[in-house]
Amino acid sequence: MSFSAFIAPYYEERLHYYECLDLARCPEPALLDIAGEASALHKFLTDILEEGYTTTVNRLVGQTDAFNRLQRFLSTVLPQLGGPSERERFYLFPDLIPMPQFTTEAFAGGAIFELHAYLDRLNHLSDDPVDIAPCFERADQQQRWQAKTQVLMTEMAAFLHWICARLAQPVPVVPVPLLRDTLLIHLGLTWLRHHGMPIPAPQPVLLGRKFADLYVGGRDTHGALGNVIYRVLQAARPCTLATLCRQIATAVHADLAIPASFTQACRDYLATLALDGTPLFIESGVQGTFPLFLLSLTDNTGEMVFYTTTPWLYPIYEQIVFRKNYNYLREMETIVAHDHLFQFKTVQDGTVLVEETTNETARCLALYEIQVFKEIMMQHCMPAPAS
C-alpha cells in the first residue's frame, strides 16, 4: 500500500459523497464543514503539484477527475452558503500578493553556519531595524504584504501560545521543533524562556529531505516513510493515534526501503540533543512523517504536535493539531523566514551546518517577519509579572 493507492479511493469516496448530498436538507454548520473539507482537498492537490509531485497528481486526476469535480461542487455549495468567496471563508489571508521569485540557486555561495550559532544570530538580529522598502516596486504592494505578515505572525503567536499550554502539562516534556517550518516557534520559545516563562529550552532539529539526501535519495526515503503510514492505515481501520504510533514503530524498522544508514543517522542526531526529558516533537503537519519516525526511534517515548493536517488524517490527529483547516498550512510554511532564509547544508563531524541565502530581499523580508512575530508574541504570550 502506497500513498497513491490510498488516496485515490479516498478522493473518489468523498467526491461521490459530495455529489449525492442533498444541499437543501443539510444544516448550514454541517454544510460549511463539508465545503471546508472539499476546499482543503482541492488545495492539497494544488500544493503537492507546486512541490513537484506532478505524476502523483496526474494519476489521481486521471482516476477521479478530482479537480473538475471539486470545483463543480464548490461552485454549487458556496452560493448555497451565501456571503464570502472560498478564499475569504477558508484561507488565512485571501488576497494574492505578487512577490519576488526566490530560487534555490540563491543559496549557492551563501554563508555557512553551525545550526545553533545561526539561530543565536537570528535571535540577536531580531532587534535590529530592517528597511523593507527596497524589496517592493510599489508602496501599496509593500502595505498589502505587511498586512498579510501581521495576520500570519498573529497566527504563529497563537500557535506558540497553544504549544506553551501543552508544555505546562504535569508530565514535563522538552520541545523539539522540526525546522525549518517551526523556526518562529523555536525563536518564540527561546524568547519566552529568556523572559521568565518556566519552560524547557527548545532543542531544534533540522531533519528533512535534504538531510535524507546524505544517505540515499531524500524523496525516496521520505516517500518510503509515508508509505508505511498508509499501509498501517489500510490495515487498521479505524485507526487511533496510539495504534498508528505503535504499528509504525514496528513497520519502519522492517522496511528495506528505509536505509539503515539514514535510521542510524537520525538516532545519532537525537542522541546529540542529550534531552533531559521526553521529547515533544513540533512540526507544521500534513502527514507527520518525520515526527512519527523519530518517535519510533525513542520507542514511542514522547509526544508530537502539529499546526494542522489533511482531512483524512484529522480524525487520528485531532487532539494534537492546532488548526483543523488545512488551507492555512501553505501560508505558514512558505513565509520567507521558513522557506527562503536558510537551508540544510550538511553534517560535519556530528555538527549540522546550514547555509544562508545570498538574496538580500529574502533576508530583509525574513528578518522583518521575525521582528513582527516578536512584537506580537511579546504582547500576547509573555508570562505575567510576579506579584
ZAVEXMAR-744250 format. One record per residue (C-alpha): x negated, y negated, z negated; residue number from 1. Coordinates in nm, 3 decimals, always signed. Each point is the difference from the previous one (the first is absolute). Layout:
N
r x:X&y:Y&z:Z&resi:NUM .
...
REM end
This chain:
387
r x:+0.000&y:+0.000&z:+0.000&resi:1 .
r x:-0.137&y:-0.339&z:+0.103&resi:2 .
r x:+0.127&y:-0.354&z:-0.037&resi:3 .
r x:+0.124&y:+0.007&z:+0.361&resi:4 .
r x:+0.188&y:+0.324&z:-0.056&resi:5 .
r x:+0.160&y:-0.139&z:-0.316&resi:6 .
r x:+0.089&y:-0.347&z:+0.122&resi:7 .
r x:+0.189&y:+0.083&z:+0.322&resi:8 .
r x:+0.276&y:+0.204&z:-0.171&resi:9 .
r x:+0.022&y:-0.262&z:-0.275&resi:10 .
r x:+0.053&y:-0.284&z:+0.250&resi:11 .
r x:+0.249&y:+0.207&z:+0.199&resi:12 .
r x:+0.204&y:+0.076&z:-0.314&resi:13 .
r x:+0.007&y:-0.364&z:-0.109&resi:14 .
r x:+0.087&y:-0.124&z:+0.350&resi:15 .
r x:+0.286&y:+0.248&z:+0.022&resi:16 .
r x:+0.123&y:-0.115&z:-0.340&resi:17 .
r x:-0.004&y:-0.367&z:+0.104&resi:18 .
r x:+0.181&y:+0.071&z:+0.325&resi:19 .
r x:+0.276&y:+0.198&z:-0.173&resi:20 .
r x:+0.051&y:-0.258&z:-0.274&resi:21 .
r x:+0.341&y:-0.165&z:-0.023&resi:22 .
r x:-0.117&y:-0.354&z:-0.064&resi:23 .
r x:+0.350&y:-0.131&z:-0.077&resi:24 .
r x:+0.039&y:+0.244&z:-0.291&resi:25 .
r x:-0.350&y:-0.050&z:-0.145&resi:26 .
r x:-0.028&y:-0.229&z:-0.306&resi:27 .
r x:-0.220&y:-0.303&z:+0.065&resi:28 .
r x:-0.273&y:+0.085&z:-0.258&resi:29 .
r x:-0.037&y:+0.348&z:+0.150&resi:30 .
r x:+0.003&y:-0.140&z:+0.352&resi:31 .
r x:-0.272&y:-0.250&z:-0.091&resi:32 .
r x:-0.213&y:+0.282&z:-0.141&resi:33 .
r x:+0.048&y:+0.209&z:+0.314&resi:34 .
r x:-0.085&y:-0.293&z:+0.226&resi:35 .
r x:-0.313&y:-0.063&z:-0.206&resi:36 .
r x:-0.105&y:+0.361&z:+0.043&resi:37 .
r x:+0.057&y:-0.014&z:+0.378&resi:38 .
r x:-0.201&y:-0.321&z:+0.020&resi:39 .
r x:-0.282&y:+0.166&z:-0.196&resi:40 .
r x:-0.004&y:+0.300&z:+0.234&resi:41 .
r x:-0.028&y:-0.235&z:+0.296&resi:42 .
r x:-0.274&y:-0.204&z:-0.171&resi:43 .
r x:-0.198&y:+0.313&z:-0.087&resi:44 .
r x:-0.024&y:+0.098&z:+0.366&resi:45 .
r x:-0.108&y:-0.352&z:+0.094&resi:46 .
r x:-0.264&y:+0.003&z:-0.275&resi:47 .
r x:-0.163&y:+0.331&z:+0.090&resi:48 .
r x:+0.008&y:-0.098&z:+0.367&resi:49 .
r x:-0.202&y:-0.311&z:-0.091&resi:50 .
r x:-0.244&y:+0.222&z:-0.191&resi:51 .
r x:-0.069&y:+0.208&z:+0.308&resi:52 .
r x:+0.221&y:+0.304&z:-0.050&resi:53 .
r x:+0.137&y:-0.030&z:+0.353&resi:54 .
r x:+0.019&y:+0.374&z:+0.067&resi:55 .
r x:+0.197&y:+0.064&z:-0.320&resi:56 .
r x:+0.250&y:-0.276&z:+0.075&resi:57 .
r x:+0.038&y:+0.098&z:+0.365&resi:58 .
r x:+0.065&y:+0.360&z:-0.097&resi:59 .
r x:+0.261&y:-0.101&z:-0.256&resi:60 .
r x:+0.171&y:-0.242&z:+0.238&resi:61 .
r x:-0.002&y:+0.264&z:+0.272&resi:62 .
r x:+0.174&y:+0.245&z:-0.235&resi:63 .
r x:+0.250&y:-0.238&z:-0.160&resi:64 .
r x:+0.019&y:-0.329&z:+0.196&resi:65 .
r x:-0.047&y:-0.152&z:-0.345&resi:66 .
r x:-0.075&y:-0.360&z:+0.099&resi:67 .
r x:+0.310&y:-0.043&z:+0.216&resi:68 .
r x:+0.235&y:+0.182&z:-0.236&resi:69 .
r x:-0.120&y:-0.196&z:-0.304&resi:70 .
r x:+0.032&y:-0.328&z:+0.186&resi:71 .
r x:+0.353&y:+0.089&z:+0.111&resi:72 .
r x:+0.102&y:+0.088&z:-0.355&resi:73 .
r x:-0.151&y:-0.315&z:-0.148&resi:74 .
r x:+0.163&y:-0.218&z:+0.265&resi:75 .
r x:+0.334&y:+0.153&z:-0.104&resi:76 .
r x:-0.036&y:+0.009&z:-0.378&resi:77 .
r x:-0.153&y:-0.344&z:-0.056&resi:78 .
r x:+0.298&y:-0.194&z:+0.145&resi:79 .
r x:+0.222&y:+0.216&z:-0.220&resi:80 .
r x:-0.191&y:-0.130&z:-0.302&resi:81 .
r x:+0.006&y:-0.358&z:+0.129&resi:82 .
r x:-0.246&y:-0.274&z:-0.091&resi:83 .
r x:-0.378&y:+0.027&z:+0.033&resi:84 .
r x:-0.194&y:+0.174&z:+0.276&resi:85 .
r x:-0.194&y:+0.323&z:-0.053&resi:86 .
r x:-0.324&y:-0.185&z:-0.071&resi:87 .
r x:+0.170&y:-0.239&z:-0.243&resi:88 .
r x:+0.163&y:+0.288&z:-0.185&resi:89 .
r x:-0.277&y:+0.256&z:-0.013&resi:90 .
r x:-0.334&y:-0.178&z:+0.045&resi:91 .
r x:-0.200&y:-0.180&z:-0.267&resi:92 .
r x:-0.065&y:-0.296&z:+0.229&resi:93 .
r x:+0.218&y:-0.003&z:+0.313&resi:94 .
r x:-0.189&y:-0.256&z:+0.209&resi:95 .
r x:-0.268&y:+0.121&z:+0.241&resi:96 .
r x:-0.304&y:-0.228&z:-0.020&resi:97 .
r x:-0.262&y:+0.024&z:+0.278&resi:98 .
r x:-0.342&y:+0.055&z:-0.152&resi:99 .
r x:-0.355&y:+0.040&z:+0.132&resi:100 .
r x:-0.076&y:+0.354&z:+0.113&resi:101 .
r x:-0.261&y:+0.145&z:-0.232&resi:102 .
r x:-0.188&y:+0.301&z:+0.135&resi:103 .
r x:-0.222&y:+0.265&z:-0.155&resi:104 .
r x:-0.288&y:-0.148&z:+0.201&resi:105 .
r x:+0.006&y:-0.291&z:-0.246&resi:106 .
r x:-0.174&y:+0.227&z:-0.254&resi:107 .
r x:-0.301&y:+0.071&z:+0.222&resi:108 .
r x:-0.303&y:-0.164&z:-0.158&resi:109 .
r x:+0.196&y:-0.106&z:-0.307&resi:110 .
r x:-0.161&y:-0.036&z:-0.342&resi:111 .
r x:-0.019&y:+0.328&z:-0.194&resi:112 .
r x:+0.073&y:+0.021&z:-0.372&resi:113 .
r x:+0.033&y:+0.265&z:-0.267&resi:114 .
r x:+0.375&y:+0.036&z:-0.059&resi:115 .
r x:+0.017&y:-0.120&z:-0.361&resi:116 .
r x:-0.240&y:-0.286&z:+0.068&resi:117 .
r x:+0.223&y:-0.109&z:+0.287&resi:118 .
r x:+0.314&y:+0.013&z:-0.214&resi:119 .
r x:-0.179&y:-0.213&z:-0.262&resi:120 .
r x:-0.095&y:-0.241&z:+0.277&resi:121 .
r x:+0.364&y:-0.035&z:+0.106&resi:122 .
r x:+0.095&y:-0.056&z:-0.361&resi:123 .
r x:-0.241&y:-0.296&z:-0.024&resi:124 .
r x:+0.096&y:-0.139&z:+0.342&resi:125 .
r x:+0.367&y:-0.003&z:-0.099&resi:126 .
r x:-0.051&y:-0.329&z:-0.186&resi:127 .
r x:-0.169&y:-0.184&z:+0.288&resi:128 .
r x:+0.213&y:-0.227&z:+0.223&resi:129 .
r x:+0.067&y:+0.129&z:+0.353&resi:130 .
r x:+0.082&y:-0.217&z:+0.300&resi:131 .
r x:+0.225&y:+0.203&z:+0.232&resi:132 .
r x:+0.098&y:-0.286&z:+0.234&resi:133 .
r x:-0.265&y:+0.098&z:+0.261&resi:134 .
r x:+0.157&y:+0.347&z:+0.014&resi:135 .
r x:+0.314&y:-0.131&z:+0.172&resi:136 .
r x:+0.067&y:-0.182&z:+0.324&resi:137 .
r x:+0.303&y:-0.186&z:-0.135&resi:138 .
r x:+0.104&y:-0.131&z:-0.342&resi:139 .
r x:+0.345&y:+0.164&z:+0.021&resi:140 .
r x:-0.161&y:+0.340&z:+0.063&resi:141 .
r x:-0.215&y:-0.046&z:-0.311&resi:142 .
r x:+0.303&y:-0.101&z:-0.208&resi:143 .
r x:+0.199&y:+0.305&z:+0.112&resi:144 .
r x:-0.293&y:+0.229&z:-0.078&resi:145 .
r x:-0.041&y:-0.158&z:-0.342&resi:146 .
r x:+0.372&y:+0.049&z:-0.068&resi:147 .
r x:-0.032&y:+0.367&z:+0.097&resi:148 .
r x:-0.310&y:+0.037&z:-0.218&resi:149 .
r x:+0.190&y:-0.142&z:-0.296&resi:150 .
r x:+0.273&y:+0.264&z:+0.047&resi:151 .
r x:-0.248&y:+0.285&z:+0.041&resi:152 .
r x:-0.215&y:-0.100&z:-0.296&resi:153 .
r x:+0.310&y:-0.036&z:-0.219&resi:154 .
r x:+0.090&y:+0.356&z:+0.099&resi:155 .
r x:-0.350&y:+0.121&z:-0.084&resi:156 .
r x:+0.021&y:-0.169&z:-0.340&resi:157 .
r x:+0.329&y:+0.181&z:-0.063&resi:158 .
r x:-0.164&y:+0.331&z:+0.095&resi:159 .
r x:-0.286&y:-0.078&z:-0.240&resi:160 .
r x:+0.245&y:-0.079&z:-0.280&resi:161 .
r x:+0.174&y:+0.336&z:+0.060&resi:162 .
r x:-0.334&y:+0.182&z:-0.014&resi:163 .
r x:-0.088&y:-0.171&z:-0.328&resi:164 .
r x:+0.324&y:+0.135&z:-0.148&resi:165 .
r x:-0.112&y:+0.350&z:+0.103&resi:166 .
r x:-0.336&y:-0.060&z:-0.169&resi:167 .
r x:+0.180&y:-0.080&z:-0.326&resi:168 .
r x:+0.135&y:+0.356&z:-0.035&resi:169 .
r x:-0.085&y:+0.195&z:-0.320&resi:170 .
r x:-0.248&y:+0.230&z:+0.176&resi:171 .
r x:-0.282&y:-0.226&z:+0.128&resi:172 .
r x:-0.108&y:+0.025&z:+0.362&resi:173 .
r x:-0.282&y:-0.164&z:+0.196&resi:174 .
r x:+0.110&y:-0.193&z:+0.311&resi:175 .
r x:-0.176&y:+0.123&z:+0.314&resi:176 .
r x:+0.096&y:-0.225&z:+0.295&resi:177 .
r x:-0.058&y:+0.159&z:+0.341&resi:178 .
r x:-0.149&y:-0.277&z:+0.209&resi:179 .
r x:+0.039&y:-0.179&z:+0.233&resi:180 .
r x:+0.376&y:-0.043&z:-0.025&resi:181 .
r x:-0.015&y:-0.049&z:-0.377&resi:182 .
r x:-0.275&y:-0.263&z:-0.005&resi:183 .
r x:+0.231&y:-0.262&z:-0.149&resi:184 .
r x:+0.123&y:+0.244&z:-0.264&resi:185 .
r x:-0.359&y:+0.076&z:-0.100&resi:186 .
r x:-0.085&y:-0.369&z:-0.025&resi:187 .
r x:+0.321&y:-0.071&z:-0.192&resi:188 .
r x:-0.069&y:+0.274&z:-0.254&resi:189 .
r x:-0.355&y:-0.132&z:-0.041&resi:190 .
r x:+0.125&y:-0.355&z:-0.063&resi:191 .
r x:+0.271&y:+0.112&z:-0.243&resi:192 .
r x:-0.248&y:+0.205&z:-0.200&resi:193 .
r x:-0.238&y:-0.298&z:-0.008&resi:194 .
r x:+0.280&y:-0.217&z:-0.140&resi:195 .
r x:+0.081&y:+0.237&z:-0.283&resi:196 .
r x:+0.250&y:+0.253&z:+0.131&resi:197 .
r x:-0.078&y:+0.331&z:-0.176&resi:198 .
r x:-0.040&y:+0.217&z:+0.309&resi:199 .
r x:-0.286&y:+0.227&z:+0.108&resi:200 .
r x:-0.244&y:-0.136&z:+0.256&resi:201 .
r x:+0.107&y:+0.100&z:+0.351&resi:202 .
r x:-0.225&y:+0.254&z:+0.174&resi:203 .
r x:+0.048&y:-0.058&z:+0.374&resi:204 .
r x:-0.086&y:+0.253&z:+0.269&resi:205 .
r x:-0.039&y:-0.063&z:+0.371&resi:206 .
r x:+0.121&y:+0.329&z:+0.140&resi:207 .
r x:+0.164&y:+0.042&z:+0.338&resi:208 .
r x:-0.056&y:+0.103&z:+0.359&resi:209 .
r x:-0.333&y:-0.180&z:+0.039&resi:210 .
r x:-0.128&y:+0.178&z:-0.311&resi:211 .
r x:+0.119&y:+0.331&z:+0.146&resi:212 .
r x:-0.182&y:-0.082&z:+0.325&resi:213 .
r x:-0.329&y:+0.056&z:-0.183&resi:214 .
r x:+0.081&y:+0.370&z:-0.028&resi:215 .
r x:+0.228&y:+0.088&z:+0.295&resi:216 .
r x:+0.239&y:-0.196&z:+0.221&resi:217 .
r x:+0.187&y:-0.223&z:-0.242&resi:218 .
r x:+0.331&y:+0.013&z:+0.183&resi:219 .
r x:-0.021&y:+0.382&z:+0.022&resi:220 .
r x:-0.058&y:+0.030&z:-0.374&resi:221 .
r x:+0.272&y:-0.252&z:-0.081&resi:222 .
r x:+0.238&y:+0.186&z:+0.231&resi:223 .
r x:-0.087&y:+0.333&z:-0.162&resi:224 .
r x:+0.072&y:-0.142&z:-0.345&resi:225 .
r x:+0.332&y:-0.137&z:+0.123&resi:226 .
r x:+0.095&y:+0.332&z:+0.156&resi:227 .
r x:-0.045&y:+0.166&z:-0.339&resi:228 .
r x:+0.266&y:-0.234&z:-0.139&resi:229 .
r x:+0.247&y:+0.100&z:+0.270&resi:230 .
r x:-0.065&y:+0.372&z:-0.035&resi:231 .
r x:+0.084&y:-0.035&z:-0.369&resi:232 .
r x:+0.314&y:-0.203&z:+0.077&resi:233 .
r x:+0.115&y:+0.261&z:+0.252&resi:234 .
r x:-0.051&y:+0.286&z:-0.244&resi:235 .
r x:+0.140&y:-0.165&z:-0.313&resi:236 .
r x:+0.347&y:-0.147&z:+0.067&resi:237 .
r x:+0.097&y:-0.199&z:-0.192&resi:238 .
r x:-0.347&y:-0.106&z:-0.113&resi:239 .
r x:-0.075&y:-0.186&z:-0.321&resi:240 .
r x:-0.308&y:-0.212&z:-0.066&resi:241 .
r x:-0.134&y:+0.258&z:-0.247&resi:242 .
r x:+0.045&y:+0.278&z:+0.256&resi:243 .
r x:-0.167&y:-0.203&z:+0.273&resi:244 .
r x:-0.304&y:-0.078&z:-0.216&resi:245 .
r x:-0.031&y:+0.357&z:-0.127&resi:246 .
r x:+0.026&y:+0.168&z:+0.340&resi:247 .
r x:-0.228&y:-0.249&z:+0.175&resi:248 .
r x:-0.266&y:+0.056&z:-0.265&resi:249 .
r x:-0.005&y:+0.365&z:+0.110&resi:250 .
r x:+0.050&y:-0.051&z:+0.373&resi:251 .
r x:-0.271&y:-0.259&z:+0.069&resi:252 .
r x:-0.275&y:+0.224&z:-0.136&resi:253 .
r x:+0.108&y:+0.288&z:+0.225&resi:254 .
r x:+0.029&y:-0.212&z:+0.316&resi:255 .
r x:-0.298&y:+0.055&z:+0.228&resi:256 .
r x:+0.085&y:-0.318&z:+0.193&resi:257 .
r x:-0.107&y:-0.204&z:-0.305&resi:258 .
r x:-0.381&y:+0.010&z:-0.001&resi:259 .
r x:-0.165&y:+0.121&z:-0.319&resi:260 .
r x:-0.257&y:-0.279&z:+0.040&resi:261 .
r x:+0.277&y:-0.262&z:-0.011&resi:262 .
r x:+0.160&y:+0.162&z:-0.305&resi:263 .
r x:-0.334&y:+0.008&z:-0.184&resi:264 .
r x:-0.073&y:-0.362&z:+0.095&resi:265 .
r x:+0.334&y:-0.105&z:-0.150&resi:266 .
r x:-0.075&y:+0.196&z:-0.318&resi:267 .
r x:-0.337&y:-0.172&z:-0.024&resi:268 .
r x:+0.160&y:-0.340&z:+0.058&resi:269 .
r x:+0.250&y:+0.058&z:-0.280&resi:270 .
r x:-0.281&y:+0.113&z:-0.229&resi:271 .
r x:-0.186&y:-0.329&z:+0.053&resi:272 .
r x:+0.298&y:-0.186&z:-0.148&resi:273 .
r x:-0.065&y:+0.165&z:-0.339&resi:274 .
r x:+0.362&y:-0.060&z:-0.098&resi:275 .
r x:+0.066&y:-0.016&z:-0.374&resi:276 .
r x:+0.364&y:+0.102&z:+0.048&resi:277 .
r x:+0.235&y:+0.157&z:+0.250&resi:278 .
r x:+0.020&y:-0.184&z:+0.334&resi:279 .
r x:+0.294&y:-0.199&z:+0.132&resi:280 .
r x:-0.060&y:-0.004&z:+0.375&resi:281 .
r x:+0.150&y:-0.314&z:+0.158&resi:282 .
r x:+0.068&y:-0.009&z:+0.374&resi:283 .
r x:+0.209&y:-0.192&z:+0.250&resi:284 .
r x:+0.195&y:+0.314&z:+0.077&resi:285 .
r x:+0.154&y:+0.163&z:+0.307&resi:286 .
r x:-0.078&y:+0.372&z:-0.062&resi:287 .
r x:-0.236&y:-0.018&z:-0.297&resi:288 .
r x:-0.252&y:+0.219&z:+0.182&resi:289 .
r x:-0.317&y:-0.102&z:-0.180&resi:290 .
r x:+0.150&y:-0.040&z:-0.350&resi:291 .
r x:+0.147&y:+0.351&z:+0.025&resi:292 .
r x:-0.336&y:+0.135&z:+0.112&resi:293 .
r x:-0.186&y:-0.179&z:-0.281&resi:294 .
r x:+0.248&y:+0.133&z:-0.253&resi:295 .
r x:-0.071&y:+0.351&z:+0.129&resi:296 .
r x:-0.367&y:-0.057&z:-0.086&resi:297 .
r x:+0.091&y:-0.088&z:-0.360&resi:298 .
r x:+0.224&y:+0.309&z:-0.041&resi:299 .
r x:+0.295&y:-0.242&z:+0.011&resi:300 .
r x:-0.123&y:-0.176&z:-0.311&resi:301 .
r x:+0.111&y:-0.352&z:+0.077&resi:302 .
r x:+0.274&y:-0.200&z:+0.167&resi:303 .
r x:+0.056&y:-0.206&z:+0.313&resi:304 .
r x:+0.211&y:-0.299&z:+0.099&resi:305 .
r x:+0.074&y:-0.152&z:+0.340&resi:306 .
r x:+0.132&y:-0.326&z:+0.131&resi:307 .
r x:+0.254&y:+0.180&z:+0.219&resi:308 .
r x:+0.053&y:+0.313&z:+0.209&resi:309 .
r x:+0.198&y:+0.135&z:+0.294&resi:310 .
r x:+0.372&y:+0.084&z:-0.016&resi:311 .
r x:-0.062&y:+0.376&z:+0.010&resi:312 .
r x:-0.249&y:-0.011&z:-0.289&resi:313 .
r x:+0.188&y:-0.251&z:-0.214&resi:314 .
r x:+0.216&y:+0.266&z:-0.177&resi:315 .
r x:-0.325&y:+0.163&z:-0.119&resi:316 .
r x:-0.193&y:-0.317&z:-0.082&resi:317 .
r x:+0.291&y:-0.209&z:-0.131&resi:318 .
r x:-0.137&y:-0.025&z:-0.354&resi:319 .
r x:-0.350&y:-0.105&z:+0.108&resi:320 .
r x:+0.067&y:-0.258&z:+0.273&resi:321 .
r x:+0.050&y:-0.370&z:-0.055&resi:322 .
r x:+0.220&y:-0.071&z:+0.302&resi:323 .
r x:+0.245&y:+0.221&z:+0.187&resi:324 .
r x:-0.014&y:-0.217&z:+0.313&resi:325 .
r x:-0.266&y:+0.147&z:+0.229&resi:326 .
r x:+0.023&y:-0.303&z:+0.232&resi:327 .
r x:-0.199&y:-0.209&z:-0.250&resi:328 .
r x:-0.306&y:+0.225&z:+0.021&resi:329 .
r x:-0.165&y:-0.117&z:+0.320&resi:330 .
r x:+0.011&y:-0.364&z:-0.112&resi:331 .
r x:-0.181&y:+0.095&z:-0.320&resi:332 .
r x:-0.258&y:+0.226&z:+0.164&resi:333 .
r x:-0.092&y:-0.248&z:+0.274&resi:334 .
r x:-0.058&y:-0.317&z:-0.198&resi:335 .
r x:-0.341&y:-0.129&z:+0.099&resi:336 .
r x:-0.168&y:+0.083&z:-0.332&resi:337 .
r x:+0.108&y:+0.363&z:+0.028&resi:338 .
r x:-0.048&y:+0.062&z:+0.370&resi:339 .
r x:-0.271&y:-0.227&z:+0.134&resi:340 .
r x:-0.233&y:-0.122&z:-0.277&resi:341 .
r x:-0.222&y:+0.304&z:-0.057&resi:342 .
r x:-0.021&y:+0.369&z:+0.078&resi:343 .
r x:-0.175&y:+0.316&z:-0.110&resi:344 .
r x:-0.354&y:+0.030&z:+0.141&resi:345 .
r x:-0.160&y:+0.312&z:-0.148&resi:346 .
r x:-0.109&y:+0.179&z:-0.317&resi:347 .
r x:-0.371&y:-0.035&z:-0.079&resi:348 .
r x:-0.156&y:+0.182&z:-0.296&resi:349 .
r x:+0.342&y:+0.034&z:-0.157&resi:350 .
r x:+0.079&y:-0.371&z:+0.044&resi:351 .
r x:+0.291&y:-0.119&z:+0.212&resi:352 .
r x:-0.094&y:-0.278&z:+0.239&resi:353 .
r x:+0.242&y:-0.236&z:+0.175&resi:354 .
r x:-0.045&y:-0.250&z:+0.281&resi:355 .
r x:+0.167&y:-0.339&z:+0.015&resi:356 .
r x:+0.152&y:-0.148&z:+0.312&resi:357 .
r x:-0.204&y:-0.247&z:+0.202&resi:358 .
r x:+0.321&y:-0.179&z:+0.103&resi:359 .
r x:+0.013&y:-0.324&z:-0.201&resi:360 .
r x:+0.372&y:-0.045&z:+0.068&resi:361 .
r x:+0.077&y:+0.341&z:-0.150&resi:362 .
r x:-0.224&y:-0.072&z:-0.298&resi:363 .
r x:+0.160&y:-0.340&z:-0.072&resi:364 .
r x:+0.357&y:+0.129&z:+0.030&resi:365 .
r x:-0.079&y:+0.299&z:-0.223&resi:366 .
r x:-0.151&y:-0.220&z:-0.271&resi:367 .
r x:+0.301&y:-0.230&z:+0.022&resi:368 .
r x:+0.232&y:+0.299&z:-0.050&resi:369 .
r x:-0.200&y:+0.107&z:-0.304&resi:370 .
r x:+0.021&y:-0.350&z:-0.147&resi:371 .
r x:+0.378&y:-0.022&z:+0.050&resi:372 .
r x:+0.042&y:+0.343&z:-0.156&resi:373 .
r x:-0.211&y:-0.104&z:-0.298&resi:374 .
r x:+0.204&y:-0.318&z:-0.053&resi:375 .
r x:+0.331&y:+0.190&z:+0.011&resi:376 .
r x:-0.131&y:+0.279&z:-0.219&resi:377 .
r x:-0.125&y:-0.245&z:-0.263&resi:378 .
r x:+0.349&y:-0.155&z:-0.012&resi:379 .
r x:+0.202&y:+0.321&z:-0.023&resi:380 .
r x:-0.216&y:+0.286&z:-0.128&resi:381 .
r x:-0.223&y:-0.151&z:-0.265&resi:382 .
r x:+0.031&y:+0.144&z:-0.353&resi:383 .
r x:+0.171&y:-0.225&z:-0.252&resi:384 .
r x:-0.246&y:-0.180&z:-0.231&resi:385 .
r x:-0.038&y:+0.147&z:-0.349&resi:386 .
r x:+0.210&y:-0.179&z:-0.262&resi:387 .
REM end
